[in-house]
Amino acid sequence: MKQSWKKNFSILLIATLSSKAIGFLRELVIASRFGVSQEFDILLTVFVVPNMIISLLLYAIPHIVIPRLDLGQKSEAKFYTLFAKQFFWPYIIFLLIIVIIYNLLFQLYIKLTPSIQFENHIQLASNLTILFAFFTFFSSTYNIFKAVYNAKERFTLPAFTPLLIHICVILSVLFFYQEYGVLSFAYGLVLGSVLQIFVFVFDLVKRNIFKYFRFSLQPNKLHVGSYVIILLIEFLGQSYALIDRSFIADLPEGHISSMYYAGILNNLPVTIIGLTLGTVFFPKISLYAQNRNFLVLKSFLKKGLVFSFLVGFPFSIVFYFYGEDIITLMFERGAFSNNASFVTSKYLQVLSIGLPFIFFHILLAKACFALHKERILFLSTFLAIVVKIVLSVLFMSKSYFWGLSLATSISFMLNVIIIVLLLYRRSELFLKVK
């Protein structure tokens, strides 16, 4: 088992690093072609809603699906047949409805209430909306395939297929920008997302499993409340940046950008190591919970929390004491001045205080989802967001600008403490295991 999780972790780590590298190359290509232009501003504006839908479902769907699959089922036919009618087809229909509503409403918004930004580019905004609707459907369909593959601990395909999107965007922009302008970016996204699905279907056909995906609907209505709560949790989890940006009028020029760069650095170990481990461990945690093997699960979580501390704490120390040196080395060139490095390092310093708790939260959140204790996670996340807002207002009233990021760190600490206390009081994990 140890070799298995280490192998899976290595696969996901390589895939994540490859995605970061090719994604960076993609941004360089886009910057070289699009630069800072009004057409690109329109593209980014239109892309906000599709990107939010995709991101929300990317994190929510595995947490909805994996704990509710029969992970101990040995029969492939029964496993995939049940998956198809309880999750796959209801999700596809849900996606179609969401995409159609998004497309219709945004088209109406563009044509009936055109802003100054869209005024002379209504057709461009309309075309981008249609293309992004297709991209939203196919990219979000990837999420349901990723969930079932991860449930079966088949991590390789879901880990590497997103690279197809980066590659298609790079090639599309390089070869078709002159003819199609910023639409070349959207065409690349659509093509890459379609190829993603094609790869999954090809693999399922090759393994003689796709035949179990016959159209049939048997959604579990008893779980609808839990689905809504999980979506709300993921939405609240993405609101930290929105809260920070709401203070833009009260912050000195460039501080929002400094928080952005500090967040990128602080989240690097979380994205590369923390989320990768969470993805690998989640099917195991869910299986232990389904089998009610709480003794093993409790031991697994203890080891995981210790490991999270051993990983998160060194990064926290490095960012706290050497953050300015790292920022200077990585960013200080061109328009990024020495003062920008200083300001960014201050935000990174207070963000790094909460870094180990982000690692703790990833593992504890997986336990909550596996044990179907979503309400505990929702309560802790909601209270953490309230604390984030209150502290942000308090710090800003004192002109302590770094306090916005300190409020984020404190809210994550509180989130973890609440989860531990509520799990200890309400969960079988502790009630049945002494």
PyMOL commands that set and color helices and strands:
alter all, ss='L'
color gray80, all
select helices_A, chain A and resi 2-34+38-68+76-112+122-151+156-160+163-180+183-206+210-213+221-237+240-245+248-250+255-290+294-331+338-353+355-370+374-397+403-426+428-431
alter helices_A, ss='H'
color red, helices_A
deselect
rebuild
show_as cartoon
